[in-house]
Amino acid sequence: MSLYSDNRRRFQAILNEKGIAAVIPTNTVKVRNHDCDFRFRPDSDFWYLTGFAEPDSWLVLLPSKDGGKSILFLRDKDPLQETWQGRRLGIDAAPDSLDVDEARNVDDLWDTLGELLADHTSLMWRTGNDEGRDRRMLEVVADLRRRARGGVQPPVELLDPAPILHELRLFKTEAEVELMRAAAAITTEAHTAAMATAAPGVNECEIDALIDYTFRRRGSTGQAYNNIVAGGANACILHYVENDAPLVDGELLLIDAGAEMDYYASDVTRTFPVNGRFSDAQRAVYEVVLRSQIAAVNAVAPGVPFLHIHEIALNELVDGLIELGVCQGTRASVIQDKSYSRFFMHKTSHWLGLDVHDCGTYTADGKPRKLEAGMVLTVEPGLYFDPSLDGVEPKYVGIGVRIEDDILVTPNGHENLTAAIPKTVDAVEAACAESALATAR
Protein backbone atom coordinates (compact mmCIF):
# COMPACT_ATOMS: atom_id res chain seq x y z
CA MET A 1 0.00 0.00 0.00
CA SER A 2 1.44 3.40 -0.99
CA LEU A 3 1.61 6.44 1.24
CA TYR A 4 -1.15 8.07 -0.79
CA SER A 5 -3.56 5.15 -0.94
CA ASP A 6 -3.07 4.75 2.80
CA ASN A 7 -3.99 8.41 3.26
CA ARG A 8 -7.04 7.92 1.07
CA ARG A 9 -8.23 4.86 2.96
CA ARG A 10 -8.03 6.69 6.28
CA PHE A 11 -10.08 9.55 4.82
CA GLN A 12 -12.49 7.12 3.14
CA ALA A 13 -13.08 5.32 6.44
CA ILE A 14 -14.32 8.57 7.98
CA LEU A 15 -16.54 9.26 4.97
CA ASN A 16 -18.00 5.76 5.23
CA GLU A 17 -18.73 6.19 8.92
CA LYS A 18 -20.47 9.51 8.38
CA GLY A 19 -22.13 8.67 5.06
CA ILE A 20 -20.48 11.53 3.16
CA ALA A 21 -19.46 11.64 -0.51
CA ALA A 22 -16.47 13.78 -1.47
CA VAL A 23 -15.25 15.40 -4.68
CA ILE A 24 -11.62 16.56 -4.61
CA PRO A 25 -10.15 18.19 -7.75
CA THR A 26 -6.54 19.01 -8.43
CA ASN A 27 -5.29 22.44 -9.49
CA THR A 28 -5.76 23.87 -12.94
CA VAL A 29 -2.91 24.93 -15.21
CA LYS A 30 -2.19 28.64 -14.70
CA VAL A 31 -1.16 31.00 -17.49
CA ARG A 32 2.19 32.67 -16.89
CA ASN A 33 1.97 35.04 -19.84
CA HIS A 34 0.36 34.92 -23.29
CA ASP A 35 0.54 31.24 -24.29
CA CYS A 36 3.06 30.10 -21.66
CA ASP A 37 2.01 28.31 -18.47
CA PHE A 38 3.53 28.07 -15.02
CA ARG A 39 5.03 24.71 -14.10
CA PHE A 40 2.10 22.65 -12.85
CA ARG A 41 1.83 21.86 -9.15
CA PRO A 42 -1.00 19.56 -7.99
CA ASP A 43 -3.44 20.63 -5.31
CA SER A 44 -2.10 19.51 -1.91
CA ASP A 45 -5.33 17.80 -0.80
CA PHE A 46 -5.58 15.93 -4.11
CA TRP A 47 -1.92 14.89 -4.01
CA TYR A 48 -2.29 13.72 -0.40
CA LEU A 49 -5.07 11.36 -1.47
CA THR A 50 -3.69 10.17 -4.83
CA GLY A 51 0.01 10.89 -5.38
CA PHE A 52 -1.03 11.88 -8.93
CA ALA A 53 0.49 14.98 -10.51
CA GLU A 54 -1.41 15.40 -13.79
CA PRO A 55 -3.78 18.35 -14.29
CA ASP A 56 -7.47 17.96 -15.21
CA SER A 57 -7.96 15.27 -12.58
CA TRP A 58 -10.72 14.74 -10.03
CA LEU A 59 -11.13 12.23 -7.22
CA VAL A 60 -14.65 11.12 -6.30
CA LEU A 61 -15.09 9.15 -3.09
CA LEU A 62 -18.41 7.43 -2.42
CA PRO A 63 -19.26 6.01 1.01
CA SER A 64 -20.61 2.56 1.73
CA LYS A 65 -20.66 0.00 4.49
CA ASP A 66 -18.28 -2.30 2.60
CA GLY A 67 -15.36 0.11 2.27
CA GLY A 68 -16.57 2.78 -0.15
CA LYS A 69 -15.48 3.44 -3.70
CA SER A 70 -12.79 5.64 -5.25
CA ILE A 71 -13.18 6.91 -8.81
CA LEU A 72 -10.45 8.94 -10.49
CA PHE A 73 -11.38 11.11 -13.46
CA LEU A 74 -8.33 11.89 -15.60
CA ARG A 75 -7.22 12.56 -19.15
CA ASP A 76 -7.00 9.50 -21.37
CA LYS A 77 -4.01 8.62 -23.53
CA ASP A 78 -3.71 10.81 -26.65
CA PRO A 79 -0.60 10.39 -28.81
CA LEU A 80 -0.95 13.78 -30.48
CA GLN A 81 -1.46 15.73 -27.26
CA GLU A 82 1.28 13.77 -25.53
CA THR A 83 3.68 14.72 -28.33
CA TRP A 84 3.09 18.38 -27.54
CA GLN A 85 2.29 18.39 -23.81
CA GLY A 86 3.93 15.32 -22.28
CA ARG A 87 3.10 11.75 -21.38
CA ARG A 88 -0.15 10.78 -19.66
CA LEU A 89 -0.84 7.86 -17.36
CA GLY A 90 -4.15 7.09 -19.06
CA ILE A 91 -7.38 5.50 -17.90
CA ASP A 92 -6.36 1.84 -18.32
CA ALA A 93 -3.21 2.14 -16.21
CA ALA A 94 -4.63 4.34 -13.46
CA PRO A 95 -6.38 1.77 -11.22
CA ASP A 96 -3.29 -0.39 -10.75
CA SER A 97 -0.83 2.49 -10.70
CA LEU A 98 -2.74 4.60 -8.19
CA ASP A 99 -4.68 1.86 -6.36
CA VAL A 100 -8.09 3.40 -7.10
CA ASP A 101 -11.20 1.31 -7.67
CA GLU A 102 -12.08 2.83 -11.01
CA ALA A 103 -10.79 5.34 -13.56
CA ARG A 104 -12.88 7.33 -16.01
CA ASN A 105 -12.33 9.94 -18.71
CA VAL A 106 -12.41 13.46 -17.31
CA ASP A 107 -14.32 14.56 -20.41
CA ASP A 108 -17.29 12.65 -18.96
CA LEU A 109 -17.09 14.18 -15.49
CA TRP A 110 -19.99 16.62 -15.58
CA ASP A 111 -22.24 14.26 -17.51
CA THR A 112 -21.86 11.47 -14.94
CA LEU A 113 -21.18 13.25 -11.65
CA GLY A 114 -24.88 13.68 -10.91
CA GLU A 115 -25.52 9.94 -11.18
CA LEU A 116 -22.61 9.21 -8.85
CA LEU A 117 -23.80 11.69 -6.22
CA ALA A 118 -27.47 10.74 -6.39
CA ASP A 119 -28.83 9.49 -3.05
CA HIS A 120 -25.85 10.87 -1.14
CA THR A 121 -27.38 13.51 1.12
CA SER A 122 -24.03 14.89 2.37
CA LEU A 123 -21.36 16.11 -0.03
CA MET A 124 -17.85 17.40 0.67
CA TRP A 125 -16.83 20.11 -1.75
CA ARG A 126 -14.49 23.01 -0.97
CA THR A 127 -16.00 26.23 -2.29
CA GLY A 128 -14.10 29.41 -3.07
CA ASN A 129 -11.14 27.95 -4.95
CA ASP A 130 -12.55 28.22 -8.47
CA GLU A 131 -15.72 30.14 -9.30
CA GLY A 132 -16.38 28.19 -12.48
CA ARG A 133 -16.10 24.85 -10.74
CA ASP A 134 -18.32 26.04 -7.90
CA ARG A 135 -20.96 27.06 -10.42
CA ARG A 136 -20.85 23.68 -12.19
CA MET A 137 -21.07 21.79 -8.90
CA LEU A 138 -24.08 23.84 -7.80
CA GLU A 139 -25.71 23.05 -11.14
CA VAL A 140 -25.23 19.32 -10.46
CA VAL A 141 -26.79 19.70 -7.01
CA ALA A 142 -29.66 21.79 -8.39
CA ASP A 143 -30.38 19.16 -11.05
CA LEU A 144 -30.49 16.44 -8.38
CA ARG A 145 -32.95 18.54 -6.39
CA ARG A 146 -35.21 18.83 -9.42
CA ARG A 147 -35.19 15.03 -9.65
CA ALA A 148 -36.32 14.61 -6.03
CA ARG A 149 -39.93 13.99 -7.12
CA GLY A 150 -38.70 10.96 -9.01
CA GLY A 151 -37.28 9.46 -5.85
CA VAL A 152 -33.70 10.79 -6.03
CA GLN A 153 -32.30 12.03 -2.73
CA PRO A 154 -30.16 15.09 -3.49
CA PRO A 155 -27.37 16.42 -1.26
CA VAL A 156 -28.95 18.50 1.50
CA GLU A 157 -25.67 19.70 3.01
CA LEU A 158 -22.47 20.88 1.37
CA LEU A 159 -19.51 20.35 3.69
CA ASP A 160 -15.99 21.74 3.68
CA PRO A 161 -13.53 18.79 3.68
CA ALA A 162 -10.95 20.81 5.61
CA PRO A 163 -12.06 19.97 9.18
CA ILE A 164 -11.58 16.26 8.49
CA LEU A 165 -9.00 16.13 5.70
CA HIS A 166 -6.74 18.85 7.09
CA GLU A 167 -6.83 17.30 10.52
CA LEU A 168 -5.47 14.11 8.94
CA ARG A 169 -2.79 16.07 7.10
CA LEU A 170 -1.68 17.78 10.32
CA PHE A 171 -0.38 14.48 11.72
CA LYS A 172 2.45 13.10 9.61
CA THR A 173 2.90 9.37 9.09
CA GLU A 174 6.39 7.89 9.16
CA ALA A 175 6.38 7.76 5.36
CA GLU A 176 5.60 11.47 5.20
CA VAL A 177 8.29 12.26 7.77
CA GLU A 178 10.82 10.38 5.64
CA LEU A 179 9.96 12.63 2.70
CA MET A 180 10.36 15.69 4.90
CA ARG A 181 13.73 14.39 6.12
CA ALA A 182 14.77 14.01 2.49
CA ALA A 183 13.65 17.56 1.72
CA ALA A 184 15.59 18.77 4.77
CA ALA A 185 18.75 16.99 3.59
CA ILE A 186 18.56 18.70 0.20
CA THR A 187 17.89 22.03 1.87
CA THR A 188 20.92 21.47 4.10
CA GLU A 189 23.14 21.07 1.07
CA ALA A 190 21.70 24.19 -0.56
CA HIS A 191 22.21 26.41 2.49
CA THR A 192 25.74 25.21 3.15
CA ALA A 193 26.61 25.70 -0.53
CA ALA A 194 25.28 29.26 -0.31
CA MET A 195 27.42 29.97 2.75
CA ALA A 196 30.50 28.73 0.88
CA THR A 197 29.72 30.75 -2.24
CA ALA A 198 28.52 34.13 -0.98
CA ALA A 199 31.11 36.88 -1.07
CA PRO A 200 31.26 40.64 -1.61
CA GLY A 201 30.29 41.48 -5.18
CA VAL A 202 28.33 38.26 -5.76
CA ASN A 203 24.72 39.06 -6.66
CA GLU A 204 21.75 37.77 -4.68
CA CYS A 205 20.47 36.24 -7.91
CA GLU A 206 23.56 34.03 -8.17
CA ILE A 207 22.91 32.57 -4.74
CA ASP A 208 19.22 32.20 -5.62
CA ALA A 209 20.21 30.25 -8.74
CA LEU A 210 22.65 28.07 -6.78
CA ILE A 211 19.91 27.14 -4.32
CA ASP A 212 17.50 26.20 -7.11
CA TYR A 213 20.22 24.23 -8.89
CA THR A 214 20.95 22.27 -5.74
CA PHE A 215 17.27 21.57 -5.14
CA ARG A 216 16.69 20.18 -8.61
CA ARG A 217 20.04 18.40 -8.93
CA ARG A 218 19.27 16.38 -5.81
CA GLY A 219 15.86 15.23 -7.02
CA SER A 220 13.60 17.76 -5.31
CA THR A 221 10.28 18.70 -6.88
CA GLY A 222 11.53 22.31 -6.57
CA GLN A 223 11.09 25.26 -4.25
CA ALA A 224 8.56 24.93 -1.47
CA TYR A 225 8.08 28.71 -1.82
CA ASN A 226 9.84 31.62 -3.47
CA ASN A 227 13.42 31.82 -2.22
CA ILE A 228 14.30 34.82 -0.08
CA VAL A 229 17.93 35.84 -0.65
CA ALA A 230 18.26 39.16 1.15
CA GLY A 231 21.53 40.97 1.64
CA GLY A 232 21.95 43.83 4.12
CA ALA A 233 18.83 45.84 4.85
CA ASN A 234 16.85 43.75 2.35
CA ALA A 235 16.62 41.21 5.18
CA CYS A 236 14.33 43.65 7.00
CA ILE A 237 11.69 42.97 4.32
CA LEU A 238 10.15 39.74 5.55
CA HIS A 239 9.06 38.43 2.15
CA TYR A 240 11.78 39.98 -0.01
CA VAL A 241 11.90 38.04 -3.30
CA GLU A 242 13.54 40.44 -5.79
CA ASN A 243 16.88 38.71 -5.13
CA ASP A 244 18.75 41.03 -7.49
CA ALA A 245 21.14 43.18 -5.41
CA PRO A 246 24.93 42.81 -5.12
CA LEU A 247 26.21 41.53 -1.77
CA VAL A 248 28.18 44.10 0.18
CA ASP A 249 31.28 43.56 2.29
CA GLY A 250 30.46 43.91 5.99
CA GLU A 251 26.76 43.11 5.63
CA LEU A 252 24.73 40.00 6.44
CA LEU A 253 22.90 37.72 4.04
CA LEU A 254 19.58 36.21 5.11
CA ILE A 255 18.41 33.17 3.13
CA ASP A 256 14.94 31.70 3.65
CA ALA A 257 14.64 28.74 1.28
CA GLY A 258 13.37 25.19 1.42
CA ALA A 259 13.12 22.28 -0.99
CA GLU A 260 10.10 20.07 -1.62
CA MET A 261 10.40 16.30 -1.87
CA ASP A 262 7.36 14.79 -3.56
CA TYR A 263 5.74 18.14 -2.68
CA TYR A 264 6.46 17.80 1.06
CA ALA A 265 8.11 21.02 2.17
CA SER A 266 11.06 22.13 4.19
CA ASP A 267 11.34 25.73 5.38
CA VAL A 268 14.69 27.01 6.67
CA THR A 269 16.25 30.38 7.33
CA ARG A 270 19.91 31.06 8.02
CA THR A 271 21.72 34.39 8.33
CA PHE A 272 25.46 34.76 7.83
CA PRO A 273 28.11 37.40 7.07
CA VAL A 274 28.84 38.08 3.42
CA ASN A 275 32.57 38.30 4.12
CA GLY A 276 32.55 35.27 6.40
CA ARG A 277 33.04 37.02 9.74
CA PHE A 278 30.43 38.61 12.02
CA SER A 279 31.10 42.12 13.23
CA ASP A 280 30.68 42.73 16.94
CA ALA A 281 27.23 44.30 16.46
CA GLN A 282 26.11 41.58 14.07
CA ARG A 283 27.31 38.89 16.44
CA ALA A 284 25.48 40.49 19.37
CA VAL A 285 22.16 40.57 17.49
CA TYR A 286 22.70 37.11 16.04
CA GLU A 287 23.38 35.54 19.42
CA VAL A 288 20.18 37.05 20.84
CA VAL A 289 18.15 35.46 18.02
CA LEU A 290 20.05 32.18 18.33
CA ARG A 291 19.42 32.03 22.07
CA SER A 292 15.74 32.68 21.46
CA GLN A 293 15.50 30.06 18.73
CA ILE A 294 17.27 27.35 20.71
CA ALA A 295 15.10 27.97 23.77
CA ALA A 296 11.95 27.75 21.69
CA VAL A 297 13.07 24.58 19.89
CA ASN A 298 13.97 22.94 23.20
CA ALA A 299 10.44 23.61 24.47
CA VAL A 300 8.76 21.61 21.69
CA ALA A 301 7.16 18.49 23.17
CA PRO A 302 3.75 16.80 23.36
CA GLY A 303 1.32 18.67 25.60
CA VAL A 304 2.97 22.07 25.17
CA PRO A 305 0.53 24.74 23.92
CA PHE A 306 1.41 25.93 20.42
CA LEU A 307 1.46 29.58 21.56
CA HIS A 308 3.92 28.75 24.33
CA ILE A 309 6.68 28.29 21.74
CA HIS A 310 6.19 31.89 20.63
CA GLU A 311 6.08 33.14 24.20
CA ILE A 312 9.41 31.52 25.02
CA ALA A 313 11.03 32.96 21.90
CA LEU A 314 9.57 36.39 22.59
CA ASN A 315 10.80 36.42 26.19
CA GLU A 316 14.36 35.71 25.07
CA LEU A 317 14.22 38.30 22.30
CA VAL A 318 12.92 40.97 24.67
CA ASP A 319 15.65 40.19 27.21
CA GLY A 320 18.18 40.53 24.40
CA LEU A 321 16.76 43.81 23.16
CA ILE A 322 17.07 45.20 26.68
CA GLU A 323 20.65 43.93 26.94
CA LEU A 324 21.48 45.56 23.60
CA GLY A 325 20.03 48.85 24.85
CA VAL A 326 17.45 48.89 22.08
CA CYS A 327 14.45 48.63 24.42
CA GLN A 328 14.15 50.17 27.87
CA GLY A 329 12.33 48.75 30.86
CA THR A 330 11.65 45.27 32.18
CA ARG A 331 10.68 42.22 30.18
CA ALA A 332 7.08 42.60 31.36
CA SER A 333 6.89 46.31 30.51
CA VAL A 334 8.42 45.89 27.06
CA ILE A 335 5.99 43.07 26.24
CA GLN A 336 3.10 45.09 27.65
CA ASP A 337 3.84 48.23 25.61
CA LYS A 338 4.92 46.16 22.57
CA SER A 339 7.96 48.35 21.99
CA TYR A 340 9.72 45.18 20.83
CA SER A 341 7.37 44.93 17.83
CA ARG A 342 9.39 47.47 15.84
CA PHE A 343 12.09 44.79 15.67
CA PHE A 344 10.09 41.54 15.87
CA MET A 345 6.71 41.75 14.19
CA HIS A 346 5.78 38.18 13.32
CA LYS A 347 4.92 34.95 15.11
CA THR A 348 7.49 32.25 15.76
CA SER A 349 5.92 29.13 14.26
CA HIS A 350 3.56 27.65 11.71
CA TRP A 351 2.62 24.11 10.65
CA LEU A 352 4.68 22.51 7.89
CA GLY A 353 3.81 19.74 5.45
CA LEU A 354 2.53 19.62 1.88
CA ASP A 355 2.12 23.40 2.14
CA VAL A 356 4.84 25.57 3.60
CA HIS A 357 2.17 27.23 5.73
CA ASP A 358 0.44 23.94 6.20
CA CYS A 359 -3.14 23.22 7.08
CA GLY A 360 -4.36 22.55 10.60
CA THR A 361 -5.95 24.67 13.29
CA TYR A 362 -3.91 26.57 15.87
CA THR A 363 -6.63 26.65 18.50
CA ALA A 364 -9.02 24.12 20.01
CA ASP A 365 -12.13 25.11 21.95
CA GLY A 366 -10.92 28.71 21.94
CA LYS A 367 -7.55 27.86 23.48
CA PRO A 368 -4.09 27.44 21.94
CA ARG A 369 -3.80 23.94 20.59
CA LYS A 370 -1.41 21.59 22.37
CA LEU A 371 1.35 19.92 20.42
CA GLU A 372 1.02 16.22 19.68
CA ALA A 373 3.35 13.62 18.22
CA GLY A 374 3.35 13.68 14.42
CA MET A 375 2.93 17.43 14.05
CA VAL A 376 5.69 19.37 12.26
CA LEU A 377 6.20 23.07 12.90
CA THR A 378 8.77 25.73 12.18
CA VAL A 379 10.56 27.76 14.87
CA GLU A 380 11.76 31.07 13.44
CA PRO A 381 12.35 34.11 15.66
CA GLY A 382 14.10 37.14 14.20
CA LEU A 383 15.20 40.72 14.79
CA TYR A 384 15.10 43.40 12.11
CA PHE A 385 16.64 46.88 12.32
CA ASP A 386 15.20 48.57 9.28
CA PRO A 387 16.97 51.80 8.24
CA SER A 388 13.64 53.65 8.45
CA LEU A 389 13.42 53.14 12.24
CA ASP A 390 14.15 56.12 14.47
CA GLY A 391 16.30 56.03 17.58
CA VAL A 392 18.41 52.99 16.65
CA GLU A 393 22.15 53.00 17.22
CA PRO A 394 23.95 53.24 13.85
CA LYS A 395 25.85 50.00 14.46
CA TYR A 396 22.58 48.04 14.36
CA VAL A 397 20.98 49.80 11.38
CA GLY A 398 20.40 47.48 8.42
CA ILE A 399 20.87 44.27 10.38
CA GLY A 400 18.23 41.62 9.84
CA VAL A 401 18.59 38.18 11.43
CA ARG A 402 16.21 35.22 11.32
CA ILE A 403 17.01 31.61 12.23
CA GLU A 404 14.51 28.88 11.36
CA ASP A 405 14.36 25.10 11.71
CA ASP A 406 11.75 22.41 11.01
CA ILE A 407 10.73 20.53 14.15
CA LEU A 408 8.89 17.20 14.35
CA VAL A 409 7.00 16.57 17.57
CA THR A 410 7.88 13.06 18.77
CA PRO A 411 6.24 10.99 21.52
CA ASN A 412 9.00 11.96 23.96
CA GLY A 413 10.01 15.42 22.73
CA HIS A 414 11.09 16.56 19.30
CA GLU A 415 13.40 15.97 16.34
CA ASN A 416 15.03 18.88 14.55
CA LEU A 417 14.81 17.84 10.89
CA THR A 418 17.19 20.60 9.80
CA ALA A 419 19.72 20.45 12.63
CA ALA A 420 22.59 19.70 10.22
CA ILE A 421 22.53 23.21 8.76
CA PRO A 422 25.20 25.37 10.49
CA LYS A 423 23.67 27.64 13.09
CA THR A 424 26.10 28.58 15.87
CA VAL A 425 28.42 31.51 15.22
CA ASP A 426 31.48 29.29 14.96
CA ALA A 427 29.73 26.76 12.71
CA VAL A 428 28.40 29.48 10.40
CA GLU A 429 31.78 31.16 10.05
CA ALA A 430 33.40 27.79 9.37
CA ALA A 431 30.82 27.04 6.66
CA CYS A 432 31.43 30.44 5.09
CA ALA A 433 35.16 29.64 4.97
CA GLU A 434 34.59 26.43 2.97
CA SER A 435 35.71 26.57 -0.63
CA ALA A 436 32.98 27.44 -3.10
CA LEU A 437 34.46 24.74 -5.32
CA ALA A 438 32.74 22.22 -3.04
CA THR A 439 29.43 23.14 -4.66
CA ALA A 440 30.64 21.89 -8.02
CA ARG A 441 31.13 18.28 -6.87
N, C-alpha and C positions, 0 to 999 in steps of 0.2 A: 504494500500500500504506500503510495507516495505521500509526501508532506501535504500536498494540496487536496488529494482525495480524502485524506484523514481530516483535514480542516472541514471539508464539505460534509462529511458524514457526521461530524459533531454538530454542525449547524443544522443539517437535515433532521437529526434526532430531536432537536428542539422544535423545529417546524412540525414534525410528526406529532409530538406530544400536544402541541397547541392547536393543531389543525390549520396551519397557515401555509398558503402558497407564496412563493417568492420569485420575483423576476429581477435579475441582476445583470445589467449590461456593462460592457467595457467602455473605455473612452472612445471618442471619435477622433479621426485624423484632423489635426489643426493646421490651417494654412499659415505658413510663415510669411510669405509675400508672393503676390501674383500667382504663379502656378507651382510654387515650391512649398512643401510641407515641413513641419517640424518632425524630428525623429519621433516615432510613435512610442508612447509609454502606456501600458495597460492600466485601467482603473485598479486601484489597490484592493478593493473588496472583491472584484472579479478575479484578479490574479490569486488572491488568498484562497479562493474556492476552486480554481481550475488549474493554475500554473500555465495558462494559455495566453500568448502574447500577440495574437492576431487581432486587428481591428474588425469592426462589423460583427461582433460576437455577443451573444446573449445567453445567459444561463437561466433556465426555468426549473424550479424545484417544486414538486407537487407532493403534498403530505399523504401518508396512508399508514395504516396500522402495521403493514408488513415491510416497512423500511423506506417508503417513499420512492420517488422517481426523479432522476436528473435528466434533463434534455438540454443539449447544447445546440444552439443555432449558430451556424458559422458559414463562411463562404465555401463553396465547393471548388474542386479543382477546375482550373481554366488555363490551358497551355498558353493562350495568347496573353491573358492578363498577367500570368506568372512570368512571362518573358519580359514584360515591362516593369512589373511591380514587386516581383519576388515570389518565392515558393509558398504554397499553401499546404496545410495539413490535409484538408479535404474531409468530406463527410464520412467516407468509408473507413478511414483510418482513425477518426476521432474517438470512437468508443473505447477501443483498446489502448490507444495512446494516452488518453486522459481519464480513463476509468469512469466514463459516464454511461448511463444506461442507454441513451439514444442520442443520435446526432441528426439534425435536419438542416436543410438549406435556409440560410437567413433571408433569402428572397421571399420565403413563405411565412415569415414570422407573423406579420400583422393579419394575414388571412387565417391563421390557425390558432393564434394566441387566445382568442375568445373561447374556442372549444376546449382548450386546455384548462382555462380558468373557470369554466362553468362549474357551478355547484361548490365552489370554494368561497366561503363567505368572508374570509379574511385574506387580504393580499398585502404582501410586503413590496413596497415600491418607493424608492427615495425620490421625492419631488425636489425641484429647484436646481437640478444639475443641467438640464437641457429642456428648454421650453417646448421644442418640437416633439420630443419624446413624451413629455408630460401630456401634451395635447392628444397624441395618439393613444396613450394608455387610458386617458379619460374617455376617449371615444369607444374603446373596447369595453370599459366598464358600463358606459351608458347603453351600449348595444345589448349587453347582458341584462341590464335592468328592463329594457323594452321587451325582452324575451321571458320575463318573469311569469307572465300569464300562461305561457306554454309549459310551465313547470321548472324552468331553469332558476336556480338560486344564484343571484349575482353577488359579487363582493359587497358587503355592507360596511366594511371598515378598511381603510387604506392605512397601512402601518409603515413607519420608518424602520428599516432593518437595523439602524445604528445601535439602538439599545441592546440588541442581542448580538449582532455580528461584531460590533466594535468592542463589546465586552470580551468576546472570544479572542479577538486580535490583540487585546491588551496583554494577555498572558501568553508568553512565548513558549512553544514546545522546544524540546531539545534540538530538533531538526532546524527550527527557526534560529535558535541561538547559534548553532554551528554556522549558519549563513552569515549571521551578524559578526561572529568571530572572524570569518573570512574577509568580510568587508573591512573590519577593523585592521586586519593584517595588511591589506592593500593600502589603507589610509595611513598606516604607520610608515610604510615605505615612502609614500608620497610626501609626507611632512618632513621626514628626515632628509629626503633628497632636496627639498626646498631649503632646509637649513644649510645644507652643504653648498648650495648653488647661489643663494642670495649674496649680493655684494653691492657696494656703491656703484651706481651707474647702470646696473641691471634694471630692466623695466618690470613693473608688476606683471605685465602681460606675459613675459617670459616665464615667470614662476607659475602663473596660471596655466600656461601651456604645458609646463613640466608636470604639474599635478594631474592634468587631464591625461597626458601621455602615460603616466604611471598607472592611473586607474584602468585605462583600456588595455594596456600592455599586459596587466596581470589578470585579465579576464573579468573585470568588473562590468556591470551593465551601464556604468557611467557615473556621472555626478548624482549624488542624492539631492542636491540643490545647487544653485549658482555659487561658484567659488567666490569667497571674499579674500582678496589679496590686497591688503591695505597698509601702505607704508606711511610712517609719520602720523600726521594729524588725520589722515584718511581713516585711521583706525577708530576715530571718535564718531564715525558714521556707522551705525550698527549694521546696516545692510548695504554697505558699499560694494558695488559690483562692477564699477567702471574698469578697474584693474588695468590702468593705462598710464600710470605715472612712474617716472624714474625713481629708484631707491636712492636715498640720500645718506651719506656717511654720518654717523652719529644718531640716526633715528632708529626706531623700532619697526618691525614688520609683523603685522597681525594676519594670520592665515586661518580662516574658518572654512574647512573643506572636508567632505566625507564621500567615500565611495559607496555605491550600491553593489550588492551581490545578489543576483536573482531578485533585484528590486528591494531587498532589505537594506536599510540605510545604516551608515555610520555618520557621526556628526562630531567633529573635533575642532577645537581651536587651540593654537599655540601662538605665542608671541616671542620674538627673539630679536637681537640687535643685528642690524644690517651689516655692520662691520665685524660682528662676531663677539663683541665685548660690551656688556652693560655698563653704562655710566652709573655714577653713584645714585643719581636721582631715579634713573630707570630701574636700577636694582631695588631701590627702596620701595617703589610702587609695585614692582613685580612681586616682591616677597610678601607684601600685604595680600595681593590677590592669590598667590600660591598658598599662603597660610589659610585663607578663607576657603579655597577650593578643597584643600586636603581635609580640613575639618568637616566640611559638608559631605564629602565622599565617605569619610569614615563613619558618618552618622547613618548611612543608608543600611537599613535592615528591616525585616518583616515587623509590622506593628508600628513603625514610625510614621506619623502623619506626613503626607507629602509636603505640606507647607513648612514643616519643621526644618527641612533641608535648606529652604530659603532663609529661614530665620537664623540658622547657625551661620550661614555664609554672610548674611547681612551684619550680624553682630561682629564678626571678625573684620569685615571691611570698615565698619564704623570705628572700631578700636584703632585700626590702622590709619584712617583719615585723621583721627585726633592725634595720633603719634606723629604723623607727617606735618601737623600744624595746619592742615587744610580745613578742618572743622573744629569748632570750639564748643566746649561743654562736656557733659558726660555722655556715655553711650545712650542712656535713656533719653536725655534731652535732645540729642542729635536725631535719634529715631523718631521722637515725638514731633519735632519741628520739620523733619524730612529734609534737613539741609544737606544730607548725604546724596539726595536724589539728583543733584546737579552732576554728580560723578558716577552714580550707579542708578540707572533708570529702568532696569528690566528685572524680570524674575530670574531665578537661578536654574530652574529645571523645566523640562517638558518630556512627555513620553516619546519613545523612539521605536520605530519598527518599519513597516512598509512605507510609511510616510515619515519625513524627517520631524515634523510636528505631528506625531502619530495620534490615532484616535484613542478614546478612552476618557472617562470623566475624571475630574480632579477633586470632586466633592461627592459625598454620600450622605444623604439625609441632612443636607445643609452644613455638613462639617467637612474639613479637609480629609480626603480619602487616606487611608492607611496603606502603606506599602505592603505588597505581598510577593511571595516568591514567583518568579516568572515575568515580572514587570521589568522593563528596561527604561531608564530615564537618563537624561543628560544632567551634568552638574557644571555650571558655567558662570561663575561670578566674574565681574570685571570692573575696572575703573577707567574713566575717560576724562581727560583734561583738555576739552576742546578749546582752541584759541579764542573763541568768542566769549568765554567765561570771564567775568570780572573777578578781581581780587585773588588771583592764583599766582603763586610765586613763579617767576619766569622759568625756573629749572624744570617745572612740571608741565609747562604749556606744550601741547601737542603730543603728550604721551597717552597712548591708549593700550590697555592690557586686558586681555581676556584669556582664560585658561578653561578648557572644556574637555571632559571625558564622558564616555558612555558606560553606564553602570547597570549591571544586571543584579536584581534582587534575588538572592539565593535563600534556601531554607534557613541557613544559619548566619546570614550577613549579606555580603555582596561580592561581586566579581567585577573588577575594572577591565572592561574589554579592550581598552585603549591604553593600558598602563605602559606598554612598551615604547610609547612616543616620548622622547626626552621632555622633562618638565622642570626639574630642579635647575637652579642657576648654573651649577657646574655641568650638569648633563647637557643643557641647552648650548652652553658655550663650547663644549666638546664637540657636539654635533655640528655646530657652525664651522668648526675648524677642520672637519672632514673634507677630503678632496672632492670637488664637484665631479671629478672623473668617475667616482663611484656610481653615479647615476647612469652612466653609459653601459654598465655591465649587463 
